[in-house]
Amino acid sequence: MSRRYDSRTTMFSPEGRLYQVEYAMEAIGNAGTCLGILASDGIVLACEKRITNKLLDEIFETEKLYRLSADMVCSVAGITSDANILVNELRHIAQRYQLQYQEPMPCEQLVSQLCDIKQTYTQFGGKRPFGVSLLYAGWDPHYGLQLYQSDPSGNFSGWKATCIGANNAQAMSTLESEFKEGITLEDAVPLAIKIMHKIMDQNKLTAEKLELATVTRSDDKTKMTIIPREKLEKLISEREKLAAAEKQK
């Protein structure tokens, strides 16, 4: 039934569905997992790295985390080439606003403007939706620390904790049961490791397969800190010990 209506992004099916947009979301469901947790004193972003090879040059290694402006970063799940286009567009939007108004662009306004562009790719012929979802983490003087998610349809929403990519339903279920209001970074980082360890059970979680960063605010600056591999190995080792102890009980 869908074959008659999935050749164009502008054609609705009788059920009111846009199949090309749904297919784009399916592509994201097969991508590496990205997890975001909004804590009281910062934001944690944890990303699964699918491309791990000793022959890769680290300078050109594919990243899952991008800095968009002085106060905002993002992580991506989906087609990397599509993500690069959107990240560049986000940077241009933020810099144009900075140049025009001489102040950083509010987080929600930046997300909203990009989502307007993403929505046009679902409405006009000759284009396809971007096969990528983004998690945005940032700070502005209006609402403080914020975490947003957007999808190929152009929808976006604010979250306290969320997950995109493979096994996102399982991750969201764990977040709903274990996330607590007022959680601190000290507790949010182990929670992110725990969830990534759980949903990557078939593929053993290692420091090479994980990218973990925190976004904090200090000295009137927004800082993104990527957790070094040595510390990641220690955190993963602690999580494995706790998981082994839980199984023995």
MOTA-V669634 format. One record per residue. N is the residue number from 1. RES is the residue in one small letter. BURIAL is # if it has 9 or more other C-alpha atoms within 8 Angstrom, else .. Layout:
n & res & burial
N & RES & BURIAL
N & RES & BURIAL
This chain:
n & res & burial
1 & m & .
2 & s & .
3 & r & .
4 & r & .
5 & y & #
6 & d & #
7 & s & .
8 & r & .
9 & t & #
10 & t & #
11 & m & .
12 & f & #
13 & s & #
14 & p & .
15 & e & .
16 & g & .
17 & r & .
18 & l & #
19 & y & #
20 & q & #
21 & v & #
22 & e & .
23 & y & .
24 & a & #
25 & m & #
26 & e & .
27 & a & #
28 & i & #
29 & g & #
30 & n & #
31 & a & #
32 & g & #
33 & t & #
34 & c & #
35 & l & #
36 & g & #
37 & i & #
38 & l & #
39 & a & #
40 & s & .
41 & d & .
42 & g & #
43 & i & #
44 & v & #
45 & l & #
46 & a & #
47 & c & #
48 & e & #
49 & k & #
50 & r & .
51 & i & .
52 & t & .
53 & n & .
54 & k & .
55 & l & .
56 & l & .
57 & d & .
58 & e & .
59 & i & .
60 & f & .
61 & e & .
62 & t & .
63 & e & .
64 & k & #
65 & l & .
66 & y & #
67 & r & .
68 & l & #
69 & s & #
70 & a & .
71 & d & #
72 & m & #
73 & v & #
74 & c & #
75 & s & #
76 & v & #
77 & a & #
78 & g & #
79 & i & #
80 & t & #
81 & s & .
82 & d & #
83 & a & #
84 & n & .
85 & i & .
86 & l & #
87 & v & #
88 & n & .
89 & e & #
90 & l & #
91 & r & #
92 & h & .
93 & i & #
94 & a & #
95 & q & #
96 & r & .
97 & y & #
98 & q & #
99 & l & .
100 & q & .
101 & y & .
102 & q & .
103 & e & .
104 & p & #
105 & m & #
106 & p & #
107 & c & #
108 & e & .
109 & q & .
110 & l & #
111 & v & #
112 & s & #
113 & q & #
114 & l & #
115 & c & #
116 & d & #
117 & i & #
118 & k & #
119 & q & #
120 & t & .
121 & y & #
122 & t & #
123 & q & .
124 & f & #
125 & g & .
126 & g & .
127 & k & .
128 & r & .
129 & p & #
130 & f & #
131 & g & #
132 & v & #
133 & s & #
134 & l & #
135 & l & #
136 & y & #
137 & a & #
138 & g & #
139 & w & #
140 & d & #
141 & p & .
142 & h & .
143 & y & .
144 & g & .
145 & l & #
146 & q & #
147 & l & #
148 & y & #
149 & q & #
150 & s & #
151 & d & #
152 & p & #
153 & s & #
154 & g & #
155 & n & #
156 & f & #
157 & s & .
158 & g & .
159 & w & #
160 & k & .
161 & a & #
162 & t & #
163 & c & #
164 & i & #
165 & g & #
166 & a & #
167 & n & #
168 & n & #
169 & a & .
170 & q & .
171 & a & #
172 & m & #
173 & s & .
174 & t & #
175 & l & #
176 & e & .
177 & s & .
178 & e & .
179 & f & .
180 & k & .
181 & e & .
182 & g & .
183 & i & #
184 & t & #
185 & l & #
186 & e & .
187 & d & .
188 & a & #
189 & v & #
190 & p & #
191 & l & .
192 & a & #
193 & i & #
194 & k & #
195 & i & #
196 & m & #
197 & h & #
198 & k & .
199 & i & #
200 & m & #
201 & d & .
202 & q & .
203 & n & .
204 & k & .
205 & l & #
206 & t & .
207 & a & #
208 & e & .
209 & k & #
210 & l & #
211 & e & #
212 & l & #
213 & a & #
214 & t & #
215 & v & #
216 & t & #
217 & r & #
218 & s & .
219 & d & .
220 & d & .
221 & k & .
222 & t & #
223 & k & #
224 & m & #
225 & t & .
226 & i & .
227 & i & #
228 & p & .
229 & r & .
230 & e & .
231 & k & .
232 & l & #
233 & e & #
234 & k & .
235 & l & #
236 & i & #
237 & s & .
238 & e & .
239 & r & #
240 & e & .
241 & k & .
242 & l & .
243 & a & .
244 & a & .
245 & a & .
246 & e & .
247 & k & .
248 & q & .
249 & k & .
